[in-house]
Amino acid sequence: MIRVALLSKWHVHAVDYAREAYENPDICISKVWDEDVERGKMWAEELEVPFDGDLDRVLSDPEIDGVIVTSPTNVHKEIIMAAADHGKHIYTEKVLSFSSKDDEEILSSIEKAGVHFMISLPRLTSDYYLYAQKIIDDEVLGTVNMIRCRVAHNGAVSNESHPNGWLPDRFFDRDQCGGGTLIDLGAHPIYLANRLAGRPKAVSARLHALMDRGVDDHSVATVEYESGILAVLESSFVSSGSPFQLEIYGTEGTLMVEGKEVRIKSRTHGMDEWIYPDLPEAIHSPLQQWVDDILHQEKPTIKIEDALQLTAVNEAAALSHKNQKRITLE
């Protein structure tokens, strides 16, 4: 049994992770901490567990084995390194930090402590990703040269219930978030493309703010990869009815994912009409992989390199927009 402390309800996915942890027979939610004391107390009451407003005391508690971090991103480094120093296993929401330098310091502390770490990059466990990766690995599409991926919603669009949109105001706080839609929703297209295309080498990005709330709310990043693949990665808080889209183009075929629908044309499958293939089973969620790693030494499919490359592209995209130029990654 892994006894965990939930560290902050700041992120909109905090409730989802708490629910998944509660439903997991190998996890016991033992404590809640939150930088917002009232929010934390209410959450702890809902979960029927103790609240402790002293983070150091929570991390020093020998009855706590691990932490689930859903705090503001700007304090990820402080919290995660403190958790590692106290020997706690760490599960965290993306992104890991705002810079590659901070990522390296965080991961160095985790390695030194010898604790188990997982970052939530859930689409790397999905059936469509697994199928796309196999199609690329088996060269079914020939030489892949272009990827387009889009993740968008209308979280910043006004409606009757939410005049400023359904996303909480804190998601437009640049200091806490490090940006807007690209660093948040855009993480999904970025880490998917990184996995499918290989190591990124250059980024050009435009981060626009339709609602003028201090951060980008619709953005696009063009990422060049060492493999020769070019990826166009889109995210938005101001798109209504926009489905998830993943498009992969090669010299001998095309793979299209829209919502839950996957279709393919290739020399193998035929080029005259779309084929709707059977997909593999999705693999264990990031949280379950974390549990399996801790309890059974089953190595996760989501790697530290995924976290590092995600930060690297986000950092380069912000620099590209700020300086209005193409940024080369080291």
C-alpha positions as CSV (number, residue, x, y, z in Angstrom):
1,M,0.0,0.0,0.0
2,I,1.3,3.5,-1.0
3,R,0.2,6.2,1.5
4,V,0.1,9.5,-0.4
5,A,-0.3,13.2,0.4
6,L,-2.2,15.3,-2.1
7,L,-0.2,18.5,-2.6
8,S,-2.6,21.3,-3.7
9,K,-5.9,21.5,-5.5
10,W,-4.6,24.3,-7.7
11,H,-4.7,22.4,-11.0
12,V,-8.0,21.5,-12.7
13,H,-6.8,17.9,-12.9
14,A,-6.2,17.6,-9.1
15,V,-9.7,16.1,-8.6
16,D,-9.2,13.6,-11.3
17,Y,-5.9,12.3,-9.8
18,A,-7.5,12.2,-6.3
19,R,-10.4,10.1,-7.8
20,E,-8.1,7.7,-9.5
21,A,-5.9,7.4,-6.4
22,Y,-9.0,6.8,-4.2
23,E,-10.2,4.1,-6.6
24,N,-6.8,2.4,-6.7
25,P,-6.6,-0.5,-4.2
26,D,-2.8,0.1,-3.8
27,I,-3.1,3.8,-2.8
28,C,-4.3,5.3,0.4
29,I,-4.9,9.1,0.5
30,S,-3.6,9.9,3.9
31,K,-3.3,13.7,4.0
32,V,-4.0,17.0,2.1
33,W,-1.8,20.1,1.9
34,D,-2.7,23.2,-0.1
35,E,-1.1,26.7,-0.3
36,D,-4.6,27.9,-0.1
37,V,-5.6,26.8,3.4
38,E,-9.4,27.2,3.0
39,R,-9.4,25.3,-0.3
40,G,-7.2,22.6,1.2
41,K,-9.4,22.2,4.3
42,M,-12.5,21.9,2.2
43,W,-10.9,19.3,0.0
44,A,-9.6,17.3,2.9
45,E,-13.1,17.3,4.4
46,E,-14.6,16.0,1.2
47,L,-12.0,13.2,1.1
48,E,-12.4,12.6,4.8
49,V,-8.7,12.8,5.5
50,P,-6.6,15.2,7.6
51,F,-5.4,18.6,6.4
52,D,-2.0,20.0,7.3
53,G,-1.0,23.5,6.3
54,D,2.7,22.9,7.1
55,L,4.3,21.4,4.0
56,D,7.6,20.5,5.7
57,R,5.6,18.6,8.4
58,V,3.7,16.7,5.7
59,L,6.9,15.7,3.9
60,S,8.6,14.8,7.2
61,D,5.8,12.4,8.1
62,P,7.1,8.9,8.1
63,E,3.6,7.6,7.4
64,I,3.6,9.3,4.0
65,D,5.3,7.3,1.2
66,G,4.6,9.5,-1.8
67,V,3.1,12.7,-3.0
68,I,0.8,13.7,-5.9
69,V,1.7,17.3,-6.9
70,T,-0.9,19.5,-8.5
71,S,0.3,22.8,-7.3
72,P,1.0,26.0,-9.3
73,T,3.7,25.1,-11.8
74,N,6.0,27.9,-10.5
75,V,6.5,26.0,-7.2
76,H,6.9,22.6,-8.7
77,K,10.7,22.8,-8.3
78,E,10.5,23.8,-4.7
79,I,7.9,21.2,-3.8
80,I,9.3,18.3,-5.8
81,M,12.9,18.7,-4.7
82,A,11.7,19.0,-1.0
83,A,9.7,15.8,-1.5
84,A,12.7,14.0,-3.0
85,D,14.9,15.2,-0.1
86,H,12.4,13.7,2.3
87,G,12.5,10.4,0.4
88,K,9.0,10.6,-1.0
89,H,8.0,9.1,-4.3
90,I,6.7,11.7,-6.7
91,Y,3.8,11.9,-9.1
92,T,3.4,15.3,-10.8
93,E,1.1,17.1,-13.2
94,K,2.8,18.4,-16.4
95,V,4.8,20.5,-17.0
96,L,7.7,19.7,-14.8
97,S,9.1,23.3,-14.7
98,F,9.6,26.4,-16.9
99,S,13.2,25.7,-17.9
100,S,15.6,22.9,-18.8
101,K,18.0,24.1,-16.1
102,D,15.3,23.7,-13.5
103,D,14.3,20.3,-14.9
104,E,17.9,19.1,-14.6
105,E,18.1,20.3,-10.9
106,I,14.8,18.6,-10.1
107,L,15.7,15.3,-11.7
108,S,19.1,15.4,-10.2
109,S,17.6,15.6,-6.7
110,I,15.2,12.7,-7.6
111,E,18.0,10.5,-8.8
112,K,20.1,11.3,-5.7
113,A,17.2,10.4,-3.4
114,G,16.5,7.2,-5.3
115,V,12.7,7.8,-5.2
116,H,10.3,6.8,-8.0
117,F,9.1,9.6,-10.2
118,M,6.2,9.9,-12.7
119,I,4.9,12.9,-14.8
120,S,1.4,12.8,-16.1
121,L,1.6,12.5,-19.9
122,P,-1.6,10.4,-20.4
123,R,-1.8,10.4,-24.2
124,L,1.3,8.3,-24.3
125,T,-0.8,5.5,-23.0
126,S,-3.7,5.8,-25.4
127,D,-4.7,3.3,-28.1
128,Y,-4.3,5.8,-31.0
129,Y,-0.7,6.8,-29.9
130,L,0.3,3.1,-29.6
131,Y,-1.1,2.4,-33.0
132,A,0.6,5.5,-34.6
133,Q,3.9,4.6,-33.0
134,K,3.8,1.1,-34.4
135,I,2.8,2.4,-37.9
136,I,5.8,4.7,-37.9
137,D,8.2,2.1,-36.5
138,D,7.0,-0.4,-39.1
139,E,7.5,2.2,-41.9
140,V,3.9,1.6,-43.1
141,L,3.7,5.3,-44.2
142,G,7.1,5.2,-45.8
143,T,9.3,8.2,-44.8
144,V,7.3,10.3,-42.4
145,N,7.9,13.9,-43.0
146,M,5.0,15.9,-41.4
147,I,2.9,15.7,-38.2
148,R,0.1,18.0,-37.2
149,C,-1.5,17.8,-33.8
150,R,-4.2,20.0,-32.2
151,V,-5.7,20.0,-28.7
152,A,-8.1,22.8,-28.0
153,H,-11.2,23.8,-26.0
154,N,-13.3,26.8,-25.2
155,G,-12.2,27.3,-21.6
156,A,-11.7,31.1,-22.1
157,V,-14.9,31.7,-24.0
158,S,-17.7,33.5,-22.1
159,N,-20.9,31.6,-21.5
160,E,-24.0,32.1,-19.3
161,S,-22.6,30.3,-16.3
162,H,-19.0,31.6,-16.6
163,P,-18.6,35.2,-18.0
164,N,-14.8,34.7,-18.4
165,G,-15.1,31.0,-19.5
166,W,-15.0,27.9,-17.4
167,L,-11.2,27.8,-16.8
168,P,-10.3,29.3,-13.4
169,D,-8.7,32.7,-13.3
170,R,-5.5,31.3,-12.0
171,F,-4.9,29.6,-15.3
172,F,-4.3,33.1,-16.7
173,D,-1.7,34.0,-14.1
174,R,1.6,34.1,-16.0
175,D,3.7,33.9,-12.8
176,Q,2.0,30.7,-11.6
177,C,1.5,29.0,-15.0
178,G,4.5,30.3,-17.0
179,G,2.2,31.0,-20.0
180,G,-1.2,30.1,-21.3
181,T,-2.5,27.6,-23.7
182,L,0.7,26.3,-25.2
183,I,2.4,25.4,-21.9
184,D,-0.9,23.8,-20.7
185,L,-3.0,22.2,-23.5
186,G,-0.1,22.5,-25.9
187,A,1.9,20.0,-23.7
188,H,-0.1,17.2,-25.2
189,P,0.7,17.9,-28.9
190,I,4.3,18.5,-27.9
191,Y,5.0,15.3,-26.0
192,L,3.1,13.3,-28.6
193,A,5.1,14.8,-31.5
194,N,8.3,14.4,-29.6
195,R,7.7,10.7,-29.2
196,L,6.6,10.1,-32.8
197,A,9.2,12.3,-34.5
198,G,12.3,11.9,-32.3
199,R,14.6,14.6,-30.8
200,P,13.5,18.2,-31.5
201,K,16.2,20.5,-32.9
202,A,14.5,23.9,-33.5
203,V,11.2,25.7,-32.7
204,S,9.3,28.6,-34.2
205,A,6.2,29.7,-32.3
206,R,3.5,32.4,-32.2
207,L,1.5,32.8,-28.9
208,H,-1.5,35.0,-29.3
209,A,-4.0,36.4,-26.8
210,L,-7.5,36.9,-28.3
211,M,-9.0,37.6,-24.9
212,D,-6.2,39.8,-23.7
213,R,-5.9,38.2,-20.3
214,G,-2.1,38.3,-19.9
215,V,-1.3,34.9,-21.4
216,D,-1.6,33.2,-24.8
217,D,-5.0,31.7,-25.5
218,H,-4.4,30.3,-29.0
219,S,-1.0,29.3,-30.2
220,V,1.0,27.4,-32.8
221,A,4.5,25.9,-32.6
222,T,6.4,24.6,-35.6
223,V,9.0,22.1,-34.4
224,E,11.8,20.7,-36.5
225,Y,13.2,17.3,-35.6
226,E,16.6,15.7,-36.2
227,S,14.7,12.9,-38.1
228,G,13.7,15.5,-40.7
229,I,10.0,15.5,-39.6
230,L,8.3,18.9,-39.4
231,A,5.5,19.2,-36.8
232,V,2.8,21.8,-36.6
233,L,1.4,21.8,-33.0
234,E,-1.7,23.8,-32.1
235,S,-3.5,24.6,-28.9
236,S,-6.3,27.0,-27.9
237,F,-8.5,28.1,-25.0
238,V,-10.9,29.9,-27.5
239,S,-12.1,27.1,-29.8
240,S,-15.6,25.7,-29.5
241,G,-16.3,22.3,-31.0
242,S,-12.7,21.6,-31.9
243,P,-11.9,17.9,-31.8
244,F,-8.5,16.4,-31.0
245,Q,-6.6,15.9,-34.2
246,L,-3.4,14.0,-35.0
247,E,-2.3,13.8,-38.6
248,I,0.8,11.9,-39.7
249,Y,2.0,12.2,-43.4
250,G,4.5,10.0,-45.1
251,T,5.8,9.2,-48.6
252,E,3.6,6.1,-48.7
253,G,0.5,6.9,-46.7
254,T,-1.4,9.0,-44.2
255,L,-2.7,8.3,-40.7
256,M,-5.6,10.5,-39.4
257,V,-6.9,10.7,-35.8
258,E,-9.9,12.9,-35.1
259,G,-11.5,12.5,-31.7
260,K,-11.7,8.7,-31.2
261,E,-11.8,7.9,-34.9
262,V,-8.6,6.5,-36.5
263,R,-8.3,6.0,-40.2
264,I,-5.4,5.2,-42.5
265,K,-4.4,5.1,-46.2
266,S,-1.1,3.5,-47.2
267,R,0.4,1.2,-49.8
268,T,-0.2,-1.6,-47.4
269,H,-3.8,-0.7,-46.6
270,G,-4.8,0.7,-50.0
271,M,-4.8,4.3,-51.2
272,D,-8.3,4.5,-52.7
273,E,-10.3,4.7,-49.5
274,W,-9.9,5.1,-45.7
275,I,-9.4,2.0,-43.6
276,Y,-10.5,2.0,-40.0
277,P,-8.1,-0.3,-38.3
278,D,-8.4,-2.3,-35.0
279,L,-6.5,-0.5,-32.3
280,P,-4.3,-2.0,-29.6
281,E,-5.5,-1.9,-26.0
282,A,-4.5,1.2,-24.1
283,I,-1.8,0.6,-21.5
284,H,-1.8,1.5,-17.8
285,S,-2.3,5.1,-16.9
286,P,0.6,7.2,-15.7
287,L,-0.6,6.9,-12.1
288,Q,-0.9,3.1,-12.3
289,Q,2.5,3.0,-13.9
290,W,3.9,4.9,-10.9
291,V,2.3,2.4,-8.6
292,D,3.6,-0.5,-10.5
293,D,7.1,1.0,-10.5
294,I,7.1,1.5,-6.7
295,L,5.5,-1.8,-5.7
296,H,6.6,-4.2,-8.5
297,Q,9.7,-2.6,-10.1
298,E,7.8,-2.5,-13.4
299,K,9.6,0.2,-15.5
300,P,7.2,2.8,-16.8
301,T,6.8,3.6,-20.5
302,I,6.7,7.3,-19.7
303,K,10.3,8.4,-19.3
304,I,12.3,11.3,-17.8
305,E,13.4,12.2,-21.4
306,D,9.7,12.9,-22.2
307,A,9.6,15.4,-19.4
308,L,12.9,17.0,-20.4
309,Q,12.0,17.4,-24.1
310,L,8.5,18.8,-23.3
311,T,10.1,21.6,-21.2
312,A,12.8,22.2,-23.9
313,V,10.2,22.8,-26.6
314,N,8.0,24.9,-24.4
315,E,11.0,27.0,-23.3
316,A,12.1,27.5,-26.9
317,A,8.5,28.4,-28.0
318,A,8.3,31.2,-25.5
319,L,11.7,32.5,-26.6
320,S,10.7,32.2,-30.2
321,H,7.6,34.3,-29.7
322,K,9.4,36.9,-27.5
323,N,12.3,37.3,-29.9
324,Q,10.3,36.7,-33.1
325,K,12.8,34.2,-34.4
326,R,13.6,30.5,-34.8
327,I,15.2,29.0,-31.7
328,T,17.7,26.2,-32.0
329,L,17.8,23.6,-29.2
330,E,21.1,22.5,-27.8
